[in-house]
Amino acid sequence: MFHTMKKGYYQPEDLKKFKDITNWSPELGDKFFEYYNAVFKEGALSAREKSLIALAVAHVVQCPYCIDAYTKDGLQRGIEKEEMMEAVHVGAAIKSGAALVHGVQMMNLHDKLSM
């Protein structure tokens, strides 16, 4: 029987082990990190802007590791707490809008089936 002393699935210290995903699949892990690092380099968007986007997306996909990583990254880049929360609200608004717009599908089907 599998026993663990951990109190929950998410363990903040596991974020430090992220680099270890290459251990079981070096070729794919290395390709992922090459891509990941390229995405976050300065480009048309600044690294600061990318950090805010990543923080918002982290909340939308509900990744506690990403939330931790990009909260810390944002602080290191001088992103203020109000900017962080505004980014989270942008993500939340898009997520809720995406759920609500599917209501049109329900309304269309309802009208079709109720005829």
N, C-alpha and C positions, 0 to 999 in steps of 0.2 A: 504494500500500500504506500502511496506517495504522501509524504508529510512535508509540510513547510512551516517554517517559523514566521514567514512573512504575514503581515496583516491584510494584505490585499494584492491584487494583480499588479497594479502600478507601483513601482519602486523607483523613486527619483534617482537613486544611485545607478540604476540600470542604463541611464542615458550615457554614462561614461563608457559603457560597453558597446555602444552603437558601432564603433569602428570594427568590432570583432565579427560583424556579420560576414566579413570577407574570409574568415577562417574556414568556413565550410564550403564556400564557393568563391575562391579568389578571383577568377576571371570576371564573373558577374558583379561581385562586390566592388572590384576595382573600377569597372565600367560605371557602376552607379555613382560612386564617389567622384569620379572624373566629371560626370555629367552634373552632379549636384554642385560641385565647386564651381564649375563653369557658369551655371545658372546664377549663382550669387555674386559673381564678379561685377564690378562697375560696368555699366553699359548705358543704354538709353535711359535706364532707371538707375538711380544711385543705390548703393548698398543699403543706405538708410531706408529708402522707399521700399526696397525689396524685403527688408526686415519687417516693416509694418504690414506688408502684404502677407508675408509668411505668418505673422502673428494672427492676422484675421483668418486666414485659411486654417491655421492650426485649431482655432476655436470651432470653425465650421465642421471640420472633420473630426473634432473632439479627440485630438491627440495630446495627452497630458505631457508627454516628453517634448513635443514641439512647442507647446505653450511655455514650458519651462525654458527651453533653449532660446526661443525668440523674445521672451520677456527679458532674459539676461542679455541677449544680443542687443536688443533695443536700448536697454539702460546703458550699455557700453557705447552706444552710438549717440547718446544724448537725447533719445526720444523721451518725451515727457509722458507722465501717466495719463494725461488728458488725451494725448494723441493715440496712445495705446488703446484706451477705452473707446475712442471714436472709431478706430479701425475695427475693433471687435463688433461695434454696433453696425458698421457697414457690412461685415460678414453676416451678422445675424439678420439684417434686413434682406440681403440677397437670399439667404437660406429660407426665410419665412415667405418671401415673395415667390420663390421657386415652388414651395409647397402650395401656396394659395393659387398660383396660376394654373395648377393642375385641377383646380376646382372647375375650370372651364370645361375640361374633359368630362368631369362628372355631370355638369349641367347639360352638356350636349347629349351624353348618353341617356340621362334622365328624360330629356325632352323626346329623344328618339323612341325610347322604350315605353313612354307614357302615352304615346299617340294612339 
